[in-house]
Amino acid sequence: MTITNIILILVVTAIAGYAIYYSVKKKKNAEVEIQVNVDDKTYTIEKMIEFVKKRLDEITKINLYDIGLSEEELKRRKNKKYELKKALKGCTYGDVNDKKYIKELIFDLLQKEYGVSESNISKAIPFDIPSLLTAQDKFDILIYTYKKEFGYEALTEMIKKYNLATLKYVEGDMKPSYVITENEIEDIYEKENLILSFTDKLAVVVQRIYQYYKGYSSIDEVRDMNIDGVSGGVSGLPEGFLSQVAQTDGDYLEQVAEHKVPRACDSIWIFFQGKSIRLAFLSFGTEAELKRVCQNIYKYNNPGQLSDTNGYKINEMKDGSRVVVVRPSFSETWAFFVRKFDVKRSTLEQWFKGENGCDESIELLKYLVKGARIISITGEQGCGKTTMLMGMIENIYETMNIRVQETAFELHLRKIYPTRNILTFRETETISGQEGLDVQKKTDGSVNIIGEVATDPVASWMIQAAQVASKFTLFTHHAKTFPNLVTALRNSMLRTGVFKNEKTAEEQVVQVLNFDIHLAKDFRGKRYIERITECVPIEEKNEYTFDHRKEKTLEGKFDKFFDNATRYFEKVTDRQLYTYRNILEYVDGEYIITNPITQHNIKEMRENMDEIDLESFDQFIERHWGNKTKQTISVSATPEEKTKKRGRKPKTFDI
């Protein structure tokens, strides 16, 4: 054997050996192990975030076919890989289950691969030295601890326990405001005297890593809580303002640099039981982090790109929260608004807790819905119109099909009533609210519900649909008074060109609208029903006479003619088309039922009720308005027709 042959054999053997070694190593390690070079910064949050990003990226991108797995193992790995990809995508949309899955995976990676232990975990967050903990560290620990006991009521329980939702003076402010300060969080942390296990500490670190990797930064856990909403970027100095200040006021710029003056990225607010509360102890840290949150929080169901030319997006998140995001140059800073609607709490009873006259008020509201009245719910932003609407829908008879039109999905009625015939439509970039309402007419709906009458076409169509397209309609509006509501709806009819004459348009509105429920919110954040108002159209009477024919003289005929002419001009120029009266009012902490419902509305309400509700409604009328005026309520042309139609006798009430 020649030397050349020996060399060739050795080379081939070496190559084969290396190939076998590489194959065995690759098969043994399906996911490539990462060698952790330990130094002083290894166990900081930043380093661990880098590790988690790289590790999850490897797991999702590995080619499983190169590993040489069995068919069963390959199928299992593929399912696991698909589940991880799906969770990584879903957790950014607000899906708490996907979030939980990703956090558990991060927990395992840090503990089993990265080597996080009791001895080094305090390098990430100094759990053992409370004086070094920031307000955010302490808040994260508190929320984690409360969440173990109270779940998503954790923040609510903490606020109630320590009475944080109260007006208070903050240093530098001349007037009281709703704010939770760093000092309050530090005091609470001291009072709780928490003892954390290693698992607890690692869970807090995992949450911190998650919120900067896939979550919503400092508001990640706050957003999941059962509160009314959370917003960011709505206070503090915009980024562009700093360059202007630098040219004029160096001292002020120095205060900003030392974080003595809040920046836009320091702005985090929650909406809690009707109160807007600033979380002064939380911050996004940088403008870039606020921008990242704004760019990710609205992405569920691919609503389109938020750009400079399209400076806002209205969408919902996976848990049903409504999210609105704005950006420069449409707004002065990046900002977002998340509104949450707790469907489980949306009952009429929640509006009357501990109030005098609550039982009778709830009955009245139920009868208005069961009586198929066209009802508007009015009030300022944040006063609870959507929540009230959700509570009222419970009392619609199950035999009626419900069709809903919204700007963004908020009511989520099918979550509450999965067996009922309910379909919701919303506006899109290509389908307007008007078109959506037109489609509703062809979907066998008995009840039209309009989440918010916010545009002229929707207001105009709502009036038309209430006249002919459905049995009755419920809608919300931002009007402050009942005359304002009528005027706003009338003007919408005029602007859309349905009518040209103001009086005619207004007449159509008052003929359709039956009742208005007006909600209010005081400066302490308490929400209540301020009044329930009935619209009473004034029927036009023919007051013209032919007395001029009886006059013998020309002067007399002219006098009678001018009498008729005067009546005509009064009707044309200053005719009153409606009056209104409150049938329920909130006075000094008590709900009082005042004026009786008109005979016309009572008649139509009775026609739409079943036997059981009709009897209790009759008793309600007699109980409240029995001694005021004597009226006979018949629900058909004659008592005989009424008896034949329903098998009942017409009733007479003192109302």
C-alpha positions as CSV (number, residue, x, y, z in Angstrom):
1,M,0.0,0.0,0.0
2,T,1.5,3.3,-1.0
3,I,1.8,6.3,1.2
4,T,-0.7,8.1,-1.0
5,N,-3.4,5.5,-0.4
6,I,-2.8,5.6,3.3
7,I,-3.2,9.3,3.4
8,L,-6.4,9.1,1.4
9,I,-7.8,6.4,3.7
10,L,-7.0,8.6,6.7
11,V,-8.6,11.7,5.2
12,V,-11.8,9.7,4.3
13,T,-11.9,8.2,7.8
14,A,-11.5,11.6,9.4
15,I,-14.2,13.1,7.2
16,A,-16.6,10.2,8.0
17,G,-15.8,10.4,11.7
18,Y,-16.5,14.1,11.7
19,A,-19.7,13.6,9.8
20,I,-20.9,11.0,12.3
21,Y,-19.8,13.1,15.3
22,Y,-21.6,16.2,13.9
23,S,-24.8,14.1,13.1
24,V,-24.9,12.6,16.6
25,K,-24.3,16.0,18.2
26,K,-27.0,17.6,16.2
27,K,-29.5,14.9,16.9
28,K,-28.7,15.0,20.6
29,N,-29.1,18.8,20.7
30,A,-32.3,19.6,18.8
31,E,-32.1,23.1,20.0
32,V,-28.6,24.6,20.1
33,E,-27.3,25.1,23.6
34,I,-26.1,28.6,24.4
35,Q,-22.9,28.9,26.4
36,V,-23.4,31.5,29.0
37,N,-20.3,33.6,29.6
38,V,-20.8,34.7,33.2
39,D,-19.7,38.2,34.2
40,D,-21.0,41.0,36.3
41,K,-23.8,41.9,33.8
42,T,-24.9,38.4,33.0
43,Y,-28.0,38.4,35.2
44,T,-29.2,41.9,34.5
45,I,-32.7,42.4,32.8
46,E,-31.1,43.6,29.6
47,K,-28.8,40.6,29.2
48,M,-31.6,38.2,30.0
49,I,-33.9,39.9,27.5
50,E,-31.2,39.4,24.8
51,F,-30.9,35.7,25.8
52,V,-34.7,35.1,25.7
53,K,-35.0,36.8,22.3
54,K,-32.2,34.8,20.8
55,R,-33.3,31.5,22.3
56,L,-37.0,31.8,21.2
57,D,-35.8,32.9,17.8
58,E,-33.8,29.7,17.5
59,I,-36.6,27.5,18.7
60,T,-39.0,28.9,16.1
61,K,-36.6,28.9,13.2
62,I,-34.9,25.5,13.7
63,N,-35.3,23.1,10.7
64,L,-36.8,19.9,12.3
65,Y,-36.3,17.8,9.2
66,D,-32.5,18.1,9.6
67,I,-32.4,16.5,13.1
68,G,-33.3,13.0,12.1
69,L,-36.4,12.6,14.4
70,S,-38.8,9.8,14.3
71,E,-42.2,10.4,12.7
72,E,-44.0,10.7,16.1
73,E,-41.4,12.9,17.6
74,L,-41.3,15.1,14.5
75,K,-45.1,15.6,14.7
76,R,-44.9,16.5,18.3
77,R,-42.1,19.0,17.8
78,K,-43.9,20.6,14.8
79,N,-47.1,21.0,17.0
80,K,-45.0,22.5,19.7
81,K,-43.2,24.9,17.3
82,Y,-46.6,26.0,15.8
83,E,-48.1,26.5,19.2
84,L,-45.1,28.7,20.2
85,K,-45.3,30.8,17.1
86,K,-49.0,31.3,17.6
87,A,-48.6,32.3,21.2
88,L,-45.8,34.8,20.3
89,K,-48.2,36.4,17.9
90,G,-51.3,36.2,20.1
91,C,-49.7,37.6,23.3
92,T,-49.1,41.0,21.5
93,Y,-52.8,41.3,20.9
94,G,-53.8,41.1,24.5
95,D,-54.5,37.4,24.8
96,V,-53.9,36.5,28.5
97,N,-53.6,32.8,27.8
98,D,-50.9,33.2,25.2
99,K,-49.1,35.6,27.6
100,K,-49.2,33.0,30.3
101,Y,-47.8,30.4,27.9
102,I,-44.8,32.6,26.9
103,K,-44.1,33.6,30.5
104,E,-43.9,29.9,31.5
105,L,-41.5,29.2,28.7
106,I,-39.3,32.1,29.7
107,F,-39.4,30.9,33.3
108,D,-38.1,27.5,32.3
109,L,-35.4,29.0,30.0
110,L,-34.0,31.2,32.7
111,Q,-34.0,28.6,35.4
112,K,-32.9,25.5,33.4
113,E,-30.6,27.0,30.7
114,Y,-29.5,30.5,31.8
115,G,-28.7,29.4,35.3
116,V,-30.8,32.0,37.3
117,S,-30.7,31.0,41.0
118,E,-31.4,32.3,44.4
119,S,-27.8,33.6,44.6
120,N,-27.8,35.7,41.4
121,I,-31.5,36.7,40.9
122,S,-31.0,39.9,42.9
123,K,-28.7,41.2,40.3
124,A,-31.8,41.7,38.1
125,I,-34.0,43.2,40.7
126,P,-32.5,43.9,44.2
127,F,-35.2,42.0,46.1
128,D,-33.0,41.6,49.3
129,I,-32.3,45.4,49.6
130,P,-35.6,47.3,49.7
131,S,-33.9,50.7,49.7
132,L,-32.6,49.9,46.2
133,L,-35.9,48.9,44.8
134,T,-37.6,51.5,42.5
135,A,-41.3,52.4,42.8
136,Q,-41.9,50.3,39.7
137,D,-40.1,47.3,41.3
138,K,-42.2,47.6,44.4
139,F,-45.4,48.0,42.3
140,D,-44.6,44.9,40.2
141,I,-44.0,42.8,43.4
142,L,-47.2,44.1,45.0
143,I,-49.3,43.4,41.9
144,Y,-47.8,39.9,41.6
145,T,-48.6,39.2,45.2
146,Y,-52.1,40.5,45.0
147,K,-52.7,38.7,41.8
148,K,-52.0,35.3,43.4
149,E,-54.9,36.0,45.7
150,F,-57.3,38.2,43.8
151,G,-56.6,37.4,40.1
152,Y,-57.4,40.3,37.8
153,E,-59.1,42.2,40.7
154,A,-55.6,42.7,42.2
155,L,-55.3,46.4,41.3
156,T,-58.9,47.1,42.4
157,E,-58.3,45.4,45.7
158,M,-55.1,47.4,46.4
159,I,-56.7,50.7,45.5
160,K,-59.7,50.0,47.7
161,K,-57.6,48.7,50.6
162,Y,-55.3,51.7,50.8
163,N,-57.9,54.3,49.6
164,L,-55.8,55.4,46.7
165,A,-58.6,56.7,44.5
166,T,-59.1,59.9,46.4
167,L,-58.4,63.6,45.6
168,K,-55.0,64.6,47.0
169,Y,-52.6,67.5,46.8
170,V,-49.2,66.7,45.2
171,E,-46.1,68.8,45.6
172,G,-46.1,71.6,43.1
173,D,-49.9,71.4,42.3
174,M,-52.2,74.1,43.5
175,K,-55.3,72.0,43.1
176,P,-56.1,68.4,44.2
177,S,-56.1,65.6,41.7
178,Y,-56.4,61.9,41.4
179,V,-52.9,60.5,41.4
180,I,-51.0,57.6,43.0
181,T,-47.5,58.7,43.9
182,E,-44.2,56.9,44.5
183,N,-44.4,57.6,48.3
184,E,-47.8,55.8,48.5
185,I,-46.4,52.7,46.7
186,E,-43.4,52.7,49.0
187,D,-45.6,53.0,52.1
188,I,-47.8,50.2,50.9
189,Y,-44.7,48.0,50.2
190,E,-43.5,48.6,53.7
191,K,-46.8,47.9,55.3
192,E,-47.3,44.6,53.4
193,N,-43.9,43.3,54.6
194,L,-43.8,40.7,51.9
195,I,-41.6,37.5,52.0
196,L,-40.8,36.2,48.5
197,S,-39.7,32.7,47.6
198,F,-37.2,32.2,44.7
199,T,-40.2,31.2,42.5
200,D,-41.9,34.5,43.3
201,K,-38.8,36.5,42.6
202,L,-38.2,34.7,39.3
203,A,-41.9,35.2,38.3
204,V,-41.5,39.0,38.9
205,V,-38.3,39.0,36.8
206,V,-40.0,37.0,34.0
207,Q,-42.9,39.5,33.9
208,R,-40.4,42.4,33.6
209,I,-38.6,40.6,30.8
210,Y,-41.9,39.8,29.1
211,Q,-43.3,43.3,29.2
212,Y,-40.2,44.7,27.4
213,Y,-39.9,41.8,25.0
214,K,-43.5,41.1,23.9
215,G,-45.7,43.1,26.3
216,Y,-46.8,46.7,26.7
217,S,-44.0,47.9,28.8
218,S,-44.9,49.3,32.3
219,I,-48.7,49.0,31.7
220,D,-48.6,45.3,30.7
221,E,-50.1,44.0,34.0
222,V,-52.2,47.1,34.5
223,R,-53.9,46.6,31.2
224,D,-55.0,43.1,32.1
225,M,-56.7,44.2,35.4
226,N,-60.5,44.6,35.6
227,I,-60.5,48.4,35.4
228,D,-62.3,50.7,33.1
229,G,-59.3,51.5,31.0
230,V,-55.7,52.7,30.7
231,S,-54.0,55.4,28.6
232,G,-50.6,56.7,27.9
233,G,-48.9,59.7,26.3
234,V,-51.7,62.1,27.4
235,S,-49.8,64.4,29.7
236,G,-46.3,65.7,30.2
237,L,-44.0,67.4,27.8
238,P,-44.0,66.4,24.1
239,E,-40.5,65.5,22.7
240,G,-40.6,68.4,20.2
241,F,-41.1,70.8,23.1
242,L,-37.7,70.2,24.6
243,S,-35.8,71.7,21.7
244,Q,-37.9,74.8,22.0
245,V,-37.3,75.1,25.7
246,A,-33.5,74.6,25.2
247,Q,-33.4,77.9,23.3
248,T,-35.2,79.9,25.9
249,D,-35.0,78.4,29.4
250,G,-31.9,76.3,30.4
251,D,-33.1,75.9,34.0
252,Y,-36.4,74.3,32.9
253,L,-34.5,72.0,30.5
254,E,-32.3,70.9,33.5
255,Q,-35.4,70.1,35.5
256,V,-36.8,68.0,32.6
257,A,-33.4,66.1,32.4
258,E,-33.7,65.3,36.1
259,H,-37.2,64.1,35.6
260,K,-38.7,66.7,37.9
261,V,-41.0,67.8,35.1
262,P,-43.0,64.9,33.6
263,R,-42.4,64.0,29.9
264,A,-45.0,62.4,27.6
265,C,-43.3,59.0,28.1
266,D,-43.9,59.4,31.9
267,S,-47.6,59.7,31.3
268,I,-49.7,56.6,32.4
269,W,-53.3,57.0,33.5
270,I,-55.9,54.5,34.5
271,F,-59.7,54.9,34.3
272,F,-61.0,53.5,37.5
273,Q,-64.7,53.5,38.5
274,G,-65.3,56.8,36.6
275,K,-62.1,58.5,37.8
276,S,-59.0,59.3,35.7
277,I,-56.1,58.5,38.0
278,R,-52.5,59.3,37.1
279,L,-49.9,56.7,38.0
280,A,-47.0,59.0,38.8
281,F,-44.7,56.2,39.9
282,L,-44.8,54.4,36.5
283,S,-43.1,55.5,33.2
284,F,-42.3,54.1,29.8
285,G,-38.8,55.5,30.3
286,T,-38.2,56.8,26.8
287,E,-40.2,58.2,23.9
288,A,-39.1,55.2,21.8
289,E,-40.7,52.8,24.3
290,L,-44.0,54.7,24.3
291,K,-43.9,54.6,20.5
292,R,-43.3,50.8,20.5
293,V,-46.3,50.3,22.7
294,C,-48.5,52.5,20.5
295,Q,-47.4,50.7,17.3
296,N,-48.1,47.2,18.8
297,I,-51.2,47.7,20.9
298,Y,-53.7,48.2,18.1
299,K,-52.5,45.4,15.7
300,Y,-55.2,42.7,16.4
301,N,-56.9,41.5,13.2
302,N,-54.6,43.6,11.0
303,P,-56.5,46.9,11.0
304,G,-54.0,48.6,8.7
305,Q,-50.9,50.7,9.1
306,L,-50.7,53.7,11.5
307,S,-48.9,56.3,9.5
308,D,-48.3,60.0,9.2
309,T,-51.0,60.3,6.6
310,N,-53.4,58.1,8.6
311,G,-52.6,59.4,12.1
312,Y,-55.1,57.4,14.2
313,K,-56.6,53.9,14.5
314,I,-59.7,52.6,16.2
315,N,-59.7,48.9,16.9
316,E,-60.4,46.2,19.5
317,M,-58.0,43.9,21.3
318,K,-58.4,40.1,21.6
319,D,-60.1,40.4,25.0
320,G,-62.7,42.8,23.6
321,S,-61.1,46.0,24.9
322,R,-61.4,49.1,22.6
323,V,-58.2,50.7,21.7
324,V,-57.6,54.1,20.0
325,V,-54.0,55.1,19.0
326,V,-52.9,58.5,17.7
327,R,-49.5,59.7,16.5
328,P,-47.8,62.8,15.3
329,S,-48.5,64.9,13.2
330,F,-52.2,64.2,13.9
331,S,-51.5,64.6,17.6
332,E,-48.7,66.3,19.5
333,T,-47.4,63.0,20.9
334,W,-47.8,59.3,20.5
335,A,-50.7,58.3,22.7
336,F,-53.1,55.4,23.2
337,F,-56.4,54.8,25.0
338,V,-57.6,51.4,26.0
339,R,-61.2,51.1,27.3
340,K,-62.4,47.9,28.9
341,F,-66.0,46.8,29.2
342,D,-66.7,44.2,31.9
343,V,-69.6,42.3,30.4
344,K,-70.2,40.3,33.6
345,R,-71.0,43.5,35.6
346,S,-73.2,45.1,33.0
347,T,-76.5,45.0,34.8
348,L,-79.0,47.6,35.7
349,E,-78.7,46.7,39.3
350,Q,-75.0,48.0,39.4
351,W,-76.2,51.5,38.7
352,F,-78.4,51.7,41.9
353,K,-76.2,50.2,44.6
354,G,-77.2,51.6,47.9
355,E,-79.4,54.4,46.4
356,N,-82.8,55.2,47.7
357,G,-85.6,54.4,45.2
358,C,-83.4,52.0,43.3
359,D,-85.9,49.1,43.1
360,E,-88.6,51.2,41.5
361,S,-86.1,52.9,39.1
362,I,-84.8,49.5,37.9
363,E,-88.4,48.4,37.3
364,L,-89.1,51.6,35.3
365,L,-86.1,51.0,33.0
366,K,-87.1,47.4,32.5
367,Y,-90.6,48.4,31.5
368,L,-89.3,50.9,29.0
369,V,-87.3,48.2,27.2
370,K,-90.0,45.5,27.4
371,G,-92.4,48.1,26.1
372,A,-90.3,48.5,23.0
373,R,-89.7,52.2,23.4
374,I,-87.1,54.0,21.2
375,I,-84.5,55.1,23.8
376,S,-81.5,57.3,23.7
377,I,-78.7,57.1,26.3
378,T,-76.9,60.4,26.6
379,G,-74.1,61.8,28.6
380,E,-70.4,62.8,28.5
381,Q,-67.5,60.6,27.7
382,G,-66.8,58.0,30.4
383,C,-70.1,58.3,32.1
384,G,-71.1,54.7,31.4
385,K,-73.4,54.9,28.3
386,T,-72.1,51.6,26.8
387,T,-72.3,49.8,30.2
388,M,-75.9,51.0,30.7
389,L,-76.8,49.9,27.1
390,M,-75.4,46.4,27.8
391,G,-77.4,46.2,31.0
392,M,-80.7,47.3,29.3
393,I,-80.3,44.6,26.6
394,E,-80.8,41.9,29.2
395,N,-84.5,42.9,29.3
396,I,-85.3,42.6,25.6
397,Y,-87.5,39.6,25.0
398,E,-85.6,36.6,23.7
399,T,-88.0,36.3,20.7
400,M,-86.6,39.4,19.2
401,N,-83.6,39.4,16.9
402,I,-80.9,42.0,17.7
403,R,-78.8,43.8,15.2
404,V,-75.9,46.0,16.4
405,Q,-73.9,48.7,14.6
406,E,-70.7,50.0,16.2
407,T,-67.6,51.9,15.3
408,A,-65.5,49.3,17.1
409,F,-66.7,46.1,18.7
410,E,-67.5,47.0,22.3
411,L,-70.8,45.5,23.4
412,H,-69.8,41.8,22.7
413,L,-73.4,40.7,23.4
414,R,-72.9,37.2,22.1
415,K,-70.4,36.6,25.0
416,I,-73.2,37.3,27.4
417,Y,-76.1,35.8,25.5
418,P,-74.6,33.0,23.3
419,T,-78.0,31.4,22.5
420,R,-79.7,34.6,21.3
421,N,-80.0,35.8,17.7
422,I,-77.5,38.6,17.7
423,L,-75.3,40.0,14.9
424,T,-73.0,43.0,15.2
425,F,-71.6,45.1,12.3
426,R,-68.9,47.7,12.5
427,E,-67.5,50.4,10.3
428,T,-64.4,49.7,8.2
429,E,-62.2,51.7,5.9
430,T,-64.3,50.6,3.0
431,I,-67.7,50.2,4.6
432,S,-69.3,53.2,6.2
433,G,-71.8,53.2,9.1
434,Q,-74.5,54.2,6.7
435,E,-73.9,51.2,4.5
436,G,-73.7,48.9,7.5
437,L,-77.1,50.2,8.7
438,D,-78.5,49.6,5.2
439,V,-77.4,46.0,5.3
440,Q,-79.1,45.6,8.7
441,K,-82.5,46.2,7.2
442,K,-82.1,43.0,5.3
443,T,-81.1,40.7,8.2
444,D,-84.5,40.0,9.9
445,G,-83.7,42.2,12.9
446,S,-86.4,43.2,15.4
447,V,-84.2,45.6,17.5
448,N,-81.6,48.0,16.2
449,I,-78.9,48.9,18.6
450,I,-76.4,51.7,17.6
451,G,-73.4,51.8,19.8
452,E,-72.9,55.5,19.2
453,V,-74.7,58.0,16.9
454,A,-71.5,59.9,16.1
455,T,-71.9,60.9,12.5
456,D,-74.6,62.7,10.5
457,P,-75.4,59.7,8.1
458,V,-75.8,57.3,11.1
459,A,-78.0,59.8,12.9
460,S,-80.2,60.3,9.9
461,W,-80.5,56.6,9.1
462,M,-81.3,55.9,12.8
463,I,-84.3,58.2,12.6
464,Q,-85.5,56.6,9.4
465,A,-84.9,53.1,10.7
466,A,-86.8,53.8,13.9
467,Q,-89.8,54.8,11.8
468,V,-90.0,51.8,9.6
469,A,-87.1,49.3,9.7
470,S,-87.4,47.8,13.2
471,K,-89.6,47.3,16.2
472,F,-87.6,49.7,18.3
473,T,-84.1,51.2,18.6
474,L,-81.6,51.8,21.3
475,F,-78.7,54.2,20.8
476,T,-76.1,56.4,22.6
477,H,-75.3,60.0,22.0
478,H,-73.2,62.8,23.6
479,A,-76.0,65.4,24.0
480,K,-76.0,67.3,27.3
481,T,-79.8,68.2,27.4
482,F,-82.9,66.8,25.8
483,P,-83.4,69.9,23.6
484,N,-79.7,69.5,22.5
485,L,-80.4,65.9,21.5
486,V,-83.4,66.9,19.4
487,T,-81.5,69.7,17.8
488,A,-78.4,67.6,17.0
489,L,-80.5,64.8,15.4
490,R,-82.5,67.4,13.5
491,N,-79.3,69.1,12.2
492,S,-77.9,65.7,11.1
493,M,-81.1,65.1,9.0
494,L,-80.6,68.5,7.4
495,R,-76.9,68.1,6.7
496,T,-77.4,64.8,5.0
497,G,-80.1,66.3,2.7
498,V,-82.9,64.1,3.9
499,F,-84.9,67.2,4.7
500,K,-84.6,70.8,3.7
501,N,-86.9,72.4,6.2
502,E,-85.9,72.6,9.9
503,K,-89.5,72.2,11.2
504,T,-90.1,69.1,9.1
505,A,-86.9,67.5,10.2
506,E,-87.5,68.3,13.9
507,E,-91.0,66.9,13.6
508,Q,-89.7,63.6,12.3
509,V,-87.2,63.4,15.3
510,V,-89.8,64.1,18.0
511,Q,-92.3,61.7,16.5
512,V,-89.7,58.9,16.7
513,L,-87.9,59.6,20.0
514,N,-89.7,58.3,23.0
515,F,-87.4,58.5,26.0
516,D,-83.9,59.8,26.9
517,I,-81.8,58.3,29.7
518,H,-79.2,60.9,30.7
519,L,-76.2,59.7,32.6
520,A,-73.9,62.0,34.6
521,K,-70.5,61.8,36.3
522,D,-69.6,64.1,39.2
523,F,-66.1,65.4,39.8
524,R,-65.5,62.5,42.3
525,G,-66.1,60.0,39.5
526,K,-69.5,58.8,40.7
527,R,-71.7,57.8,37.8
528,Y,-75.5,57.9,38.1
529,I,-78.7,58.4,36.1
530,E,-79.5,62.1,36.3
531,R,-82.9,61.9,34.7
532,I,-85.2,59.9,32.4
533,T,-87.0,62.2,30.1
534,E,-90.1,61.5,28.0
535,C,-90.6,63.3,24.7
536,V,-94.1,64.5,24.1
537,P,-94.9,65.6,20.6
538,I,-97.5,68.4,20.3
539,E,-100.1,67.6,17.8
540,E,-100.9,70.3,15.3
541,K,-104.5,71.5,15.6
542,N,-106.4,73.2,12.8
543,E,-107.3,76.5,14.3
544,Y,-108.3,78.3,11.1
545,T,-111.9,79.6,10.9
546,F,-114.3,80.5,8.1
547,D,-115.8,83.4,10.2
548,H,-115.0,85.9,7.4
549,R,-118.0,84.5,5.5
550,K,-120.3,85.6,8.2
551,E,-119.0,89.2,8.1
552,K,-121.1,91.7,6.1
553,T,-118.4,94.4,5.7
554,L,-115.1,94.3,3.9
555,E,-113.4,95.5,7.1
556,G,-114.8,92.6,9.0
557,K,-113.7,90.1,6.4
558,F,-110.2,91.5,6.4
559,D,-110.0,91.3,10.2
560,K,-111.0,87.6,10.2
561,F,-108.6,86.9,7.3
562,F,-105.7,88.5,9.2
563,D,-106.6,86.4,12.2
564,N,-106.1,83.3,10.1
565,A,-102.9,84.8,8.6
566,T,-101.5,85.5,12.0
567,R,-102.2,81.9,13.1
568,Y,-100.4,80.6,9.9
569,F,-97.3,82.7,10.5
570,E,-97.2,81.7,14.1
571,K,-97.1,78.0,13.1
572,V,-94.6,78.6,10.3
573,T,-92.2,80.7,12.3
574,D,-92.5,79.8,16.0
575,R,-94.5,76.6,16.3
576,Q,-93.6,74.4,19.2
577,L,-93.3,70.8,18.0
578,Y,-92.7,69.1,21.3
579,T,-92.5,69.3,25.0
580,Y,-90.7,67.1,27.4
581,R,-90.9,66.1,31.1
582,N,-88.8,64.1,33.5
583,I,-90.4,60.9,34.7
584,L,-87.4,60.1,37.0
585,E,-84.9,62.4,38.6
586,Y,-81.9,62.0,40.9
587,V,-82.3,64.5,43.7
588,D,-80.0,64.6,46.8
589,G,-78.8,61.0,46.5
590,E,-82.3,59.6,45.9
591,Y,-84.1,58.5,42.7
592,I,-87.6,60.0,42.6
593,I,-90.3,59.0,40.1
594,T,-92.1,62.2,39.2
595,N,-94.4,62.9,36.2
596,P,-96.5,60.1,34.8
597,I,-95.8,58.5,31.4
598,T,-98.3,59.8,28.8
599,Q,-101.3,57.7,27.9
600,H,-100.0,57.2,24.3
601,N,-96.7,55.6,25.5
602,I,-98.4,53.5,28.2
603,K,-100.8,52.2,25.6
604,E,-98.1,51.2,23.2
605,M,-95.9,49.7,26.0
606,R,-98.8,47.5,27.1
607,E,-99.3,46.2,23.6
608,N,-95.7,45.0,23.5
609,M,-95.5,43.2,26.9
610,D,-96.3,39.6,27.7
611,E,-99.0,38.7,30.2
612,I,-96.7,38.6,33.3
613,D,-95.0,41.9,32.6
614,L,-98.3,43.5,31.7
615,E,-99.8,42.7,35.1
616,S,-96.8,44.0,37.0
617,F,-96.6,47.1,34.8
618,D,-100.2,47.9,35.6
619,Q,-99.5,47.6,39.3
620,F,-96.4,49.9,38.9
621,I,-98.6,52.5,37.2
622,E,-101.2,52.3,39.9
623,R,-98.6,52.5,42.7
624,H,-96.9,55.6,41.4
625,W,-99.4,57.7,39.6
626,G,-102.7,56.4,40.9
627,N,-103.9,59.6,42.4
628,K,-102.9,62.2,39.8
629,T,-105.2,62.1,36.9
630,K,-107.9,59.8,35.7
631,Q,-107.2,58.1,32.4
632,T,-108.5,55.1,30.6
633,I,-105.8,53.1,29.0
634,S,-107.0,50.9,26.2
635,V,-104.6,49.2,23.7
636,S,-107.0,48.8,20.9
637,A,-109.8,50.8,19.1
638,T,-112.5,49.5,21.4
639,P,-112.7,47.5,24.7
640,E,-114.4,44.7,22.7
641,E,-111.5,44.5,20.2
642,K,-109.1,44.6,23.1
643,T,-110.8,41.7,24.9
644,K,-111.0,39.7,21.7
645,K,-107.4,40.3,20.9
646,R,-105.8,39.5,24.3
647,G,-108.5,37.9,26.4
648,R,-108.3,40.7,28.9
649,K,-110.5,43.5,30.1
650,P,-109.4,47.1,29.5
651,K,-108.1,48.6,32.8
652,T,-108.7,52.1,34.2
653,F,-106.0,53.7,36.3
654,D,-105.6,56.8,38.3
655,I,-102.4,58.1,36.8
